[in-house]
Amino acid sequence: MQKSDLEVIEKSIEFLEKGKSLKFCTIIDKKGASTRPLGSLFACSSYDEDEYFGFISSPLMDKAFVEILKQKEFSKDLEYYTYGNHLLPNTQGLNLPCCGYVKILIENLSPNEENISKQKEFLKLCKKRENFTKILDLKTKKTTFLKSVITAKSVEVMQNEISFAYQPVPRFLILGASLVSKYLVKMALELEFEVKICDTREVLISSWDYNAKVGGVDIEIINPRDFIKKYSDKNSIVLALAHDPSLDDEGLIEAFLNQAFYIGAIGSAKNTQKRLDRFRQRDDFKEEFLQKLNAPVGLEIFAKIPAQIAISIMAEVLKVLNSKKN
């Protein structure tokens, strides 16, 4: 699941509570390159309005899709539509990559208590940051949710039902406000990850200019161990980027004790060895912790400047994340 999917669910609840019907769309199949993974969400007003939430492809193609939804009779509780290059037949350069298509399930949701309750349950499960499966019965049109159940496929279309396996939005937990951190935060937000960052050093906190006011993330002034305790779970990526043992080492030790999916630490091979030596002098350190540590963090692209270092870190994290999904 991505952050934009959470926004679609939140907006759908808003719409339904205002007494408005909407078309709730989910990607159930695709061919070729697609900008969204299976299970991704999109919604738009059932009325003659241009309001829509989420995205499937480019803004122009999504707008064309909304026009199709407004013009055609999609009156059944469940409908299907194949979104592809035919949406804009007379416009050059507005095609899905590789001449692909996206098959979409359209649920017509009317503003009743049952639909509002189901969407709220959907959102609650997403925010709990637990794995769950949404099952749509194609005969009864009823939706049920199974907690902590993940199937082999993110979307599975069967004769009588469709199942959607969802995992929480990956959460980046960054220790230290540095230039590398700034570039990494920008990339992570663009990739629709959740991002948290902490630091306790006043000089770096005061100079952090990529805050929430400009679309970035505010620094949390908190002890690194408390920061990791507060936010870490099995879908978290913990990155020690402070170049300061009082932040990096403490946060890493707590990450080892938690269920973080990925743990990485910046530094040269020499500084990494120094960190390991410090760890081995601690009473709360266990040698098996090192199996979880990626250090020096990042793919080897011989990066020397902050932006390139951030790219190498993100590339390695994405490689591990995507291999987990596949």
C-alpha positions as CSV (number, residue, x, y, z in Angstrom):
1,M,0.0,0.0,0.0
2,Q,1.1,3.6,-0.7
3,K,0.3,6.8,1.0
4,S,-2.0,8.0,-1.8
5,D,-4.1,4.9,-1.2
6,L,-4.7,6.0,2.4
7,E,-5.8,9.4,1.1
8,V,-8.2,7.8,-1.3
9,I,-9.9,5.8,1.5
10,E,-10.0,8.9,3.8
11,K,-11.6,11.0,1.0
12,S,-14.1,8.2,0.2
13,I,-15.3,8.3,3.8
14,E,-15.6,12.1,3.6
15,F,-17.7,11.8,0.5
16,L,-20.0,9.1,1.8
17,E,-20.5,11.0,5.1
18,K,-21.6,14.1,3.1
19,G,-24.3,12.0,1.4
20,K,-22.4,11.7,-1.9
21,S,-22.1,8.5,-4.0
22,L,-18.7,7.6,-5.5
23,K,-17.0,5.1,-7.7
24,F,-14.3,3.3,-5.8
25,C,-11.7,1.8,-8.2
26,T,-9.0,-0.8,-7.6
27,I,-6.4,-2.1,-10.0
28,I,-6.9,-5.8,-10.4
29,D,-4.8,-6.7,-13.4
30,K,-2.2,-5.0,-15.7
31,K,0.1,-5.7,-18.6
32,G,3.2,-3.9,-19.5
33,A,4.6,-1.1,-17.4
34,S,2.2,0.6,-15.0
35,T,2.7,3.5,-12.7
36,R,0.7,1.8,-9.9
37,P,1.0,-1.7,-8.4
38,L,-1.9,-4.2,-8.2
39,G,-4.4,-3.3,-5.5
40,S,-3.9,0.5,-5.9
41,L,-6.9,2.7,-5.3
42,F,-8.6,5.5,-7.2
43,A,-12.0,7.2,-6.5
44,C,-14.2,9.8,-8.1
45,S,-17.6,11.4,-7.7
46,S,-20.6,9.5,-9.1
47,Y,-22.1,12.9,-10.0
48,D,-21.2,15.3,-12.8
49,E,-18.2,16.6,-11.0
50,D,-14.5,16.6,-11.7
51,E,-13.5,15.5,-8.2
52,Y,-11.2,12.5,-8.0
53,F,-8.6,11.1,-5.6
54,G,-5.5,9.0,-6.1
55,F,-4.0,8.3,-9.5
56,I,-3.6,5.5,-12.0
57,S,-1.4,7.0,-14.6
58,S,-0.7,10.5,-15.9
59,P,-3.1,13.3,-14.9
60,L,-4.5,13.7,-18.4
61,M,-5.2,10.0,-18.8
62,D,-6.8,9.9,-15.3
63,K,-9.0,12.8,-16.3
64,A,-10.0,11.1,-19.5
65,F,-10.9,8.0,-17.4
66,V,-13.1,10.1,-15.1
67,E,-14.9,11.5,-18.2
68,I,-15.5,7.9,-19.3
69,L,-17.0,7.1,-15.9
70,K,-19.3,10.1,-16.1
71,Q,-20.4,9.3,-19.7
72,K,-21.0,5.6,-19.5
73,E,-23.6,3.7,-17.6
74,F,-21.7,2.1,-14.7
75,S,-24.8,1.5,-12.6
76,K,-24.2,-2.0,-11.2
77,D,-22.7,-2.5,-7.8
78,L,-19.6,-4.0,-9.4
79,E,-18.2,-3.1,-12.9
80,Y,-15.0,-3.6,-14.8
81,Y,-13.1,-1.3,-17.1
82,T,-9.8,-1.7,-19.0
83,Y,-7.8,1.5,-18.9
84,G,-5.3,1.8,-21.7
85,N,-4.1,3.8,-24.7
86,H,-7.6,3.9,-26.2
87,L,-8.6,6.5,-23.6
88,L,-6.9,9.3,-25.7
89,P,-6.9,8.0,-29.2
90,N,-6.3,11.3,-30.8
91,T,-3.6,12.6,-28.6
92,Q,0.0,11.8,-29.2
93,G,2.4,11.0,-26.3
94,L,-0.3,10.1,-23.8
95,N,0.0,6.3,-23.7
96,L,0.7,3.8,-21.0
97,P,4.3,2.6,-21.3
98,C,4.9,-0.6,-23.4
99,C,1.4,-0.4,-24.9
100,G,0.0,-1.9,-21.7
101,Y,-3.3,-1.8,-20.0
102,V,-4.7,-1.6,-16.5
103,K,-7.9,-3.5,-15.6
104,I,-10.0,-1.8,-12.9
105,L,-12.7,-3.0,-10.6
106,I,-15.3,-0.3,-10.1
107,E,-17.4,-0.4,-6.9
108,N,-20.4,1.9,-6.9
109,L,-20.7,3.0,-3.3
110,S,-23.8,4.8,-2.1
111,P,-23.8,6.9,1.1
112,N,-25.2,4.4,3.5
113,E,-24.1,3.2,6.9
114,E,-22.9,-0.1,5.7
115,N,-20.5,1.4,3.1
116,I,-19.3,4.1,5.5
117,S,-18.6,1.5,8.2
118,K,-16.7,-0.8,5.7
119,Q,-14.5,2.1,4.5
120,K,-13.8,3.1,8.1
121,E,-12.8,-0.5,8.9
122,F,-10.6,-0.5,5.8
123,L,-8.8,2.7,7.0
124,K,-8.5,1.5,10.6
125,L,-6.7,-1.6,9.4
126,C,-4.4,0.4,7.2
127,K,-3.4,2.7,10.1
128,K,-2.8,-0.2,12.5
129,R,0.2,-1.1,10.3
130,E,-0.7,-4.7,10.1
131,N,-1.0,-7.1,7.2
132,F,-4.5,-7.9,6.2
133,T,-6.6,-9.1,3.3
134,K,-9.8,-7.6,1.9
135,I,-12.1,-10.1,0.4
136,L,-14.9,-9.0,-2.0
137,D,-17.7,-11.6,-2.6
138,L,-18.8,-11.3,-6.2
139,K,-22.2,-12.8,-5.6
140,T,-23.3,-11.0,-2.4
141,K,-21.2,-7.9,-3.2
142,K,-20.1,-7.9,0.5
143,T,-16.7,-7.1,1.8
144,T,-14.9,-8.8,4.7
145,F,-11.4,-8.2,6.2
146,L,-9.0,-10.8,7.5
147,K,-6.3,-9.6,9.8
148,S,-2.7,-10.7,9.5
149,V,-3.4,-12.8,6.4
150,I,-1.3,-12.3,3.3
151,T,-1.8,-14.4,0.2
152,A,0.9,-15.2,-2.3
153,K,-0.5,-12.6,-4.7
154,S,-1.4,-9.0,-4.0
155,V,-4.6,-9.5,-6.0
156,E,-6.2,-12.8,-6.7
157,V,-9.3,-13.0,-8.9
158,M,-11.3,-16.2,-8.4
159,Q,-14.7,-17.4,-9.6
160,N,-16.7,-16.1,-6.6
161,E,-14.4,-13.6,-5.0
162,I,-11.5,-11.2,-5.3
163,S,-8.9,-11.0,-2.6
164,F,-6.6,-8.0,-2.0
165,A,-3.6,-8.5,0.2
166,Y,-2.4,-5.3,1.8
167,Q,0.7,-4.4,3.7
168,P,1.4,-1.2,5.5
169,V,3.2,1.8,3.9
170,P,6.9,1.3,4.5
171,R,8.1,3.7,7.1
172,F,11.6,5.3,7.0
173,L,13.1,6.1,10.4
174,I,16.1,8.4,9.9
175,L,18.6,9.1,12.7
176,G,20.3,12.4,12.1
177,A,19.5,15.6,10.1
178,S,22.2,15.8,7.4
179,L,22.4,16.7,3.7
180,V,22.2,13.0,2.9
181,S,19.1,12.8,5.1
182,K,17.5,15.7,3.3
183,Y,18.0,14.1,-0.1
184,L,16.8,10.8,1.2
185,V,13.6,12.3,2.7
186,K,12.8,14.0,-0.6
187,M,13.1,10.7,-2.5
188,A,11.2,8.7,0.1
189,L,8.3,11.2,0.1
190,E,8.2,11.1,-3.7
191,L,8.1,7.3,-3.6
192,E,5.1,7.6,-1.2
193,F,6.8,6.2,1.9
194,E,6.1,7.4,5.4
195,V,9.1,9.3,6.8
196,K,10.2,10.2,10.3
197,I,13.4,11.8,11.3
198,C,15.0,12.6,14.7
199,D,17.9,14.6,16.0
200,T,19.0,16.2,19.3
201,R,21.8,18.5,18.0
202,E,20.6,22.1,18.1
203,V,22.9,23.3,15.4
204,L,21.5,20.8,12.9
205,I,17.9,21.1,14.0
206,S,18.0,24.9,13.6
207,S,19.5,24.6,10.1
208,W,17.0,21.9,8.8
209,D,15.1,23.7,6.0
210,Y,13.1,20.7,4.5
211,N,10.3,20.9,7.1
212,A,6.6,20.2,6.8
213,K,5.9,23.9,5.8
214,V,7.7,23.3,2.5
215,G,6.5,19.7,1.9
216,G,9.1,17.9,3.9
217,V,9.3,16.5,7.4
218,D,9.7,18.1,10.8
219,I,12.5,16.9,13.0
220,E,11.5,15.1,16.2
221,I,13.7,16.2,19.1
222,I,13.7,12.9,20.9
223,N,16.1,10.4,22.3
224,P,17.0,8.0,19.5
225,R,16.1,4.9,21.4
226,D,12.7,6.4,22.3
227,F,12.3,7.4,18.7
228,I,12.8,3.8,17.4
229,K,10.6,2.4,20.2
230,K,7.8,4.7,19.2
231,Y,7.8,4.1,15.5
232,S,9.6,0.9,14.6
233,D,7.7,-2.2,13.3
234,K,8.3,-5.0,10.9
235,N,7.7,-2.7,7.9
236,S,10.2,0.0,9.0
237,I,13.5,1.0,7.5
238,V,15.9,2.3,10.1
239,L,18.8,4.4,8.8
240,A,21.6,5.8,11.0
241,L,22.9,8.8,9.1
242,A,24.0,11.1,12.0
243,H,27.8,10.3,12.0
244,D,27.4,10.6,15.7
245,P,27.7,7.5,18.0
246,S,25.4,9.1,20.6
247,L,22.6,9.1,18.0
248,D,23.5,6.3,15.6
249,D,24.7,3.6,18.1
250,E,21.8,4.1,20.5
251,G,19.2,4.1,17.7
252,L,20.7,1.0,16.1
253,I,20.8,-1.0,19.3
254,E,17.1,-0.3,19.8
255,A,16.4,-1.2,16.1
256,F,18.1,-4.6,16.7
257,L,15.8,-5.3,19.6
258,N,12.7,-4.4,17.5
259,Q,11.3,-5.9,14.3
260,A,12.6,-3.4,11.8
261,F,12.6,-4.8,8.3
262,Y,15.8,-3.1,7.2
263,I,18.6,-1.6,9.3
264,G,21.4,0.4,7.7
265,A,24.2,2.7,8.9
266,I,26.3,5.2,7.0
267,G,30.1,5.3,7.1
268,S,33.2,4.0,5.6
269,A,34.5,0.5,6.1
270,K,36.9,1.9,8.7
271,N,34.2,3.7,10.6
272,T,31.9,0.7,10.4
273,Q,34.6,-1.4,12.0
274,K,34.9,1.2,14.8
275,R,31.2,1.0,15.3
276,L,31.3,-2.8,15.6
277,D,34.1,-2.5,18.1
278,R,32.0,-0.1,20.2
279,F,29.0,-2.4,20.0
280,R,31.0,-5.4,21.3
281,Q,31.9,-3.5,24.4
282,R,28.3,-3.0,25.3
283,D,26.3,-5.3,27.7
284,D,23.2,-4.9,25.6
285,F,24.8,-6.1,22.4
286,K,24.5,-9.6,20.9
287,E,26.7,-10.9,18.0
288,E,23.6,-12.1,16.1
289,F,22.5,-8.4,15.8
290,L,25.1,-8.0,13.1
291,Q,23.0,-10.2,10.8
292,K,20.5,-7.4,10.6
293,L,22.9,-4.6,9.9
294,N,23.6,-3.3,6.4
295,A,26.9,-1.3,6.8
296,P,28.3,0.5,5.0
297,V,24.8,1.2,3.8
298,G,24.0,1.7,0.1
299,L,24.7,0.0,-3.2
300,E,28.3,0.5,-4.4
301,I,28.1,3.2,-7.0
302,F,31.3,5.0,-5.7
303,A,29.2,7.9,-4.5
304,K,31.1,10.8,-2.9
305,I,28.6,13.7,-2.6
306,P,25.4,13.7,-0.4
307,A,22.9,13.4,-3.3
308,Q,24.6,10.4,-4.8
309,I,25.0,8.8,-1.4
310,A,21.3,9.2,-0.8
311,I,20.6,7.6,-4.2
312,S,22.8,4.6,-3.3
313,I,21.0,4.1,0.0
314,M,17.6,4.4,-1.6
315,A,18.6,2.0,-4.4
316,E,19.7,-0.6,-1.8
317,V,16.5,-0.2,0.2
318,L,14.3,-0.5,-2.9
319,K,16.2,-3.6,-4.0
320,V,15.5,-5.3,-0.7
321,L,11.9,-4.1,-0.5
322,N,11.1,-5.3,-4.1
323,S,12.8,-8.6,-3.6
324,K,10.6,-9.2,-0.6
325,K,7.5,-8.5,-2.6
326,N,8.6,-10.8,-5.5
